[in-house]
Amino acid sequence: MTAPGDPGPTATGGPGVTGAGALVAALASYGVDTVFGIPGTHNLAVYQELVKAGIRCVTPRHEQGAGYAADGYARAGGRPGVAVTTTGPAALNAATALAQAYSDSVPVLLVSPGVPSSHPRQGRGYLHESKDQSRALDAVCAWSHRVTSVAEIPAAVARAFAFFGEGRPRPVHIEIPVDLLDAEGTAGLGPPLRLSRRAPDPAALD
């Protein structure tokens, strides 16, 4: 697995890569070989790409179980755990596990689709619509981000893994609008973000 700060692949995908393809390529570049989650209407494109990439998909009975399984994977193996859910209630089902990971400083990445990029989020009855999914999960994560383009997806994954290596490796969340998962665009991987690892003041420790 590529550690944050180590040189990584310089490019992947290219013109015509889908958002789901860009996501899975970015995860694979960090050595992700297992994800926990439940396929649903809005994330099937992600699971298709996971299968193509040979990444193992573990399916629990509930999204909360997916979050706790990713947490346990990280604790047992020392590598970030990754969970993939579908939108709205499914993503929020994983929030309990993320809150525990935050409390215990465990590196967990939750990836979930969100309402389409053109959707106004005004309670118009879109399937699994929530008022503000990313903001809700930001309350229990170190960082939650909704991407706005296919090209932004690899950068969001890079930032997520940089968070794991910067300080306390707490959980993070990436939301990808469902329309971007099938949309085609240009997406490349650069070297992982290099953030300085935080260290306590020795005087404060004394």
N, C-alpha and C positions, 0 to 999 in steps of 0.2 A: 504494500500500500504506500502511495506517495504521501510523505509527511508534509504538512503545511510549511512552505518555505523552501522545499526541495524543487529542483527543476522538474517541470512536467512536460507533457506534450505541447507542442507549439501551435498545433492546428488540428481541427477535426471538422467533419461535416463539409460545409461549403455551400455554394448556391444550391437551393433546392432541399436542404435539410429541414425536416419538420421540427416543431418545438419539442415534441416527445423524443425525437431522435437526438436533438441537441442536449436535452436533459440527461438521457441515459449515457451518451458519450462522455459528458462531463462527470457523471458519477463514476463511470468505469475508469476515467483517468486518475481518480483518487483511490483506485483499488477496491471500490465497492463490489462485493461479489454476492451479497445477500440483502434482500429487502423484505420487510414485513408489512403486510397490508391486505386489503380486500378489494378486488376489482369491482368497479361500479360503472354506471352509465358514462360518467364524465372522464374516467381515467383509463379506459380500455386501450387508447393509443399508447400510453406509457407502458402498460403490461406487454403489449405486442413488441415494443422495442426492447424491453427487459429480456424477453424470451430470445429474441434475435441475438442479443449480446451475451447470452449464456449466463445471465445473472439469476441466481436462485431466488425464487419467490415463495415465501412462507406465508400461508393464509390461515390466520386464526379465526375464531368464531365472532370476534367483535373488534372494532378499531381500538378500543382501550387496550385489548390484549396485544394488538400490533405495536402500540406505543411502549408497553411494558416489555415486550419481547425485544424491541430495538434497544431499550434501556439495558436489559439483561445481557444482550449481545455485547454492548459497549463495556459493561462492567467486567464481563468474563474474559473478553479478548483484548481489551485496550484499544479497540478501533471504534470509530463513530458508528452508531447504529442508525439505520435508515428505515423510515416508515413511509409508506405511500397509501394515502386514503383518497376517497372521492370527496365531493364538495360538501359544504354546509354541515349538517348534523354529523356526518361521518368524520370530518376533520375535528369537530368539537368533541366527539367521543374520545379522541386521543389526548385531549387537553389535560385530563387527570394525570396521565403518565408523564406528560411534558412538565407539569408542575412539580412532580416528584423528581424528575431529572434535573430541573432547575435548582431545587432545594439541595440535591446531593451532588451537584456539579458533574453531571454525566453528559457526554457529547451525543446528542440525538438530533438527527435531521428529519423533520417531517416535510414531505412534499405533498401538496394537494392542489387540485384544480380549483378555480374560482369561477364566478359568473363571467360571461364573455366580456371582452375588453370594451365593447360598445354598450354594455348594459348599464342603465342609470342607477341600479340598486335602489329602487324606490318602491319595493314591495309589489311588483307587478306579477308575481306568481311564477317566476322562472324556477325550474326544478331545483330543489335543494338551495334555493336562494337564502342568504342570510344578510343581515344589515351591513356588517363589515367583518368578514371572516378573518382577514389578516390582522385587523386591530384587536379582535377578540383573542387571537392566539398570541399577539404581542404581549398581552397581559401576563402570560405564564412562560414566555420564552425570553431569551436574551435579545433576540432580534427576529422580526417577522417582516417579510418583504413581498410585495406583489409586483411581478415583472410586467413590463409593458410591450415587449417585443421578443421575437425569437432570438435575436442577436444578444439580448440581455441575459438569457438563461444561463449560459456557461459562466458569466461573470457573477451571477447570483450564487451559483454553486461554489465558485472559488471563494467568495466572501464568507459563505457559510463555513467552509472548512478552515478559513483563516481565523474565524471566531474560536474554533476548537483549539487552535494553537496559540492564541494570543494571551489568554488569561485563564480564568475558570472556564472549563469546557462545557458550558451550559447549552441547553437545547435551542435550536433555531428552526424557523419555518419559512418555506418558500411557497408562495401561491402563484400558480400559472393560470391565467384565464383560459377557460376550456377551448376557446376558438384558436388559441395560439398553439395548442398541442398538435393540431392537424395542419396548421398554417405552415407554409414553406418560407424559408428565409435564409440568410447567410449568418452562420454562427461559427466562430473559431475559438479555440482554447489557447490562451496564453499561459505563461508561467504562473503558478499559484501566487496569490497575493502574499506579500511579505509584510507582516505586521510584527512589531516588536513585542516579544513576550513580556508581560507585566511582571514586575518583581516587587515585593514589599520592601519598604525602607528598613534596613537592618536596625536602626535605632528604635523603630516602632516595635520590631520583634523583641528587642531586648526589654 
